[in-house]
Amino acid sequence: MYPSIEPYATEMLAVSDGHVLYVEQSGSPLGVPVVFLHGGPGSGTFPHHRRYFDPDRYRIILFDQRGAGKSKPLGCLTNNTTAHLVADLETIRQHLEIDRWVLFGGSWGSTLAIAYAQAHPINVLALILRGVFLMRARELAWFYQSGANALFPEAWTQFAQLIPRSQQHDLVAAYYDRLTSDDPVVCQAAASAWWRWEASTSRLHARAFEGDVELGERSRAFAALECHYVRHLGFLAKPLLDGMAAIHHVPGAIVQGRYDVVCPPKTAWDVHRVWPRSRLFLAPAAGHSASEPA
């Protein structure tokens, strides 16, 4: 990765419905504009995300999506859908007076990148996608109901046991009720279990977590936001694969961990097959996390 750098500009940008987004710029002000789309939804950006880009060649834009990171109000689910996030991206592009830009997104960030590109193809120079995710029902069922649990049975047991057996047929709905509860104890327990399940499955070499995980306010917001989007299938009006014709002219690269359990390679393959100008790179010894060495 490139050396650590500091932003040359930061701001809080008001968008619609009372949301205010944290936006920063680093690298070269005259470089190729590239916007980093974080995952989750709800994980937010971190300083090391600037280090994916050559600061002498790129004008690096990081921002925290609605309710995430430094954006306000933290954890807010109201007026927080994919359509809102796509509109926010356009607001940022116009505010920064950018003509066309590169979109760089991993996991949920890849979903948002594709959704934006399909809505505004003329504004996209290229896409770089990692750990591709389309918010399809079968993808969500694999990770949150039946599939990944066969590979991580010990972590799954911890994830499922928080929910009464009578509600385990729909764990996402059960977790949504708890993550949006007015009871902070109930919310904290659900956020801890939700985060622990994802963290336990994101790397090729799994990490074990013993006992409860103490989470900060930002991490609790992440769990609620992610469940909010999962519960509603990403608020997508139509399947993203159905709209790929809109970006046939856009060049792009897909980087996918061969052993990604969170977002299995089948989804990346499905996107690559219907996107003529894409190149697919399968990392042979990697899971889901962008920080995997491979």
N, C-alpha and C positions, 0 to 999 in steps of 0.2 A: 504494500500500500504506500501511497505517497506520504511525505512528512506531514505532521500536524500543522494546521494553519488556523488563523483566526479570521472571522468574517470582517469584511471592510464595511458592511452595512447591515443593520438589524432594524426591524420595525414591527409594530403591532398593527396589522391591517384589518380594518373593519369590513366585514362582508355582510351578507343579509341575515335577518332574523336574530340580531343581537350577538352573533358570533364574531370574535376577533381572533385573527390568526397570527401566530409568530412566523415571520419570514426573515431569512437571512441570505446574504450573498457573500461569496468568497471566491478566491482565485483571481482570474483576469477579467476586469470589467469589459474588455474588448474581445474576450474569448467566445467560443461557441457556447450558447446558453444550454445548460442541462439542468433539469429539475429532478430532484430525488424524491421518490414517493415511498414513504415508509409503510411498513406492514401493519398487521393487526387484523382489522382496523383498530387504531387506538394506541399503537406502541409509541408513536412520536419519533422525533429525530434526536441524534446524539452527535457530539463533535467528531467522532471517528468516521461518520458518514461522509464528511468532506474528503476523506482520504482515498476514496475510490477514483478520484479524478485528478488528472494532471493540472495543477493550478496555473501553469503557464499557458495552457491551451483552452481551458474551460472557464466560463462564468458559471459558478456553481450555486444553484438556488436550492436551499433547504427550507421546508416549511412544515409546521405541525398541523395536521388535518383537524377538522372540527372536534372539539372536546378532548384533544390529545396534547401531550407534552406541555408546552408553554402557552398554548392557545387557550382562550377563555370563552365561556365558562368551562372549566375542566370537567370532563365526564358527562357533559350535557348530551342527552339523547334526542332532545327536541329539535326538529328541523335538521336532522343529521341523517342523510341518505346519500347514496351514490350520486344521484342527480345534483344534490347540493355540492358535493365535493368536486364534481366535474365543473360546475359553474364557478366554484372558488378558484380552480386552476385557471380558468379564463380570466377571472378578475385579476389574479396575480400577473398573468402574462401581459395583460393590457396595462396594468399599473406600472410594471417595470419596462414598458415600451419595448417588448420583445416581439419580433415578427414571427420567427419559428424557433422551436427548441427541441432538444432531445429529451425523451422521457426515460428515466431509469427507475425501475420498480421491481421489488422482490416480494413474493408471497402475495398478500393482499395488494401491495403496491403494483404488482403485475396486472391484477384485475382492474385497478383504477386506471393504469396506463392504457390498457386496451379500450376501456370504456371511453376515456377522454379522446383517444385517437379516432375511434369510430364516430364520435360526435363532432370532432374538429380536425379532420384529416389534413386540411390545408395548412394547419399550424404546426405540423409534426415533421421534424427533420429525420428522426429515427427513433426506434424503441430498443431498449436493452432490458430484458426481462430475466428474472431469476426465480426459481421455484414457482413455476406458473400455477395459477389458481384461478378458477372461473366461477366459483360460488355455485356450482351445480349441486343439485340435491344429493347425487350419489357420492360426490366428493365429501360433502359434509357428513353423510351417513357413515362413510368409511372411517372418518376420524373421530366422530363424536358418538357413534352408536355401535357399529359392528364392522371390524376390519383391522384397524390399527391395534385394537385391544388384544388380538391374537399374537402380536409381536411384543407387546409390552404388558403382559398380564398383571405384573405386580404394581406398576404405575396405574393401570386401569382400575384395579381393585380400589386403590385410594381415591381415584376420581369418582367412581360410581357409588361407593359406600356412603357418601354424604347424602345421597338421595334415597328416600324410602323405596323399597322394592316395588311398591304399587305404582311409582312414577318413573321407574327406570326404562320404560318402553320409549320415553321421549326425554332424554337427558338434557337436551338443549332447552326445551321449554321449562323443565324443572329448575335448571340453573338460572334461566332468565328471571323467573319469579324471585329467586333468592338474591340475584345481583341487583335487582331493582327494588329490593325490600327497604322499608323505612327503618328497619332494625339494623343498626351498624354491626352488631355481632353476627347476625345471619349473613349480611353482605360480605363481611371480612372473611368468614369461613368459606364462602362460595368462591370469592376472588382468589384466595390462597389455593384452593383445590384446582380451580380452572387454570391458573398460571402454572402450577406444578405439573399438571398433565402435559401442557404444551412444552414446557422446558425439558421434561423428561424424554420427549420423543423427537426433539429437534436436531439431535446430533447423531452421527454415525456410532460413536461410543457414548451410550446413554449415561446420564448422571442419575444417581439415586438421591431422593430427598426424604429425610426422616422427619416426622412430626409436621407441625404446622409451619407454613412459610409466612413470615411477617412482611407484609407489603406496605409500601408507602401509598400516598394518595394517588400518585400518577399510575402506579401499577393496578390499583383498584379500578381506576377509570378505564384502563386498558381492558380489563376483563369484562366490564359492563359494556363497553363499546363493541368489543369483538362479538360478544354474545348477541347484542342488539342486531348487528348485521347478519350474523349466522341465522338467527331466529327468523329473519325476514328474507333469506336467500339473497342478501346483498341489495335488496330493493331494485333488482334489475328488471327492466320492462320486458326484455326478451333475452334469450341465451346469447352470450357474446360470440359464440362460434357462428351464429347465424348472420352476424354483421361484419365478418372478416373481409368481405368483398370491398368494403369501404376503404381498407388500408392495404390493398394488394400492392399498391405502388410504393409503400413505405418500407425502407430497409430496416432490418432488425436482427438482433442476436438474442438467442435464448440460452441461458446457462442453467443447467439442471443437475442436481445431485442424483446419481444413480439410485441411491438408497434413501431417498427422501420419503419419509413415512407420512409427514404432515400433508405434503402436496406431491403425491406419487408421479413419476415421470410420464405416465399415460396422458396426463393433461397437457404437458409440454409437447408431447408427440402429436396430440390432436390439433393443437394450435399450429405447429410447424407444417403439418400436412395441408392445411388450407391457407397458408400464408406464403406465397411464392418467393418473396424476397427475404425470408428468414433463414438464419443459419442456427443449427442446434448443436450445442456443445454439452455432452454428458460427462460430468465429473465422475470418474469411476470409483472413487473412495470418499464419498461425501453424503451427508444427510441433507436436512433442510436449512440449517442455519447458514447465513451469509458469511459467518466467521469460520466456517469449516476450512481447514488448511488447503484441501484440494480445490 
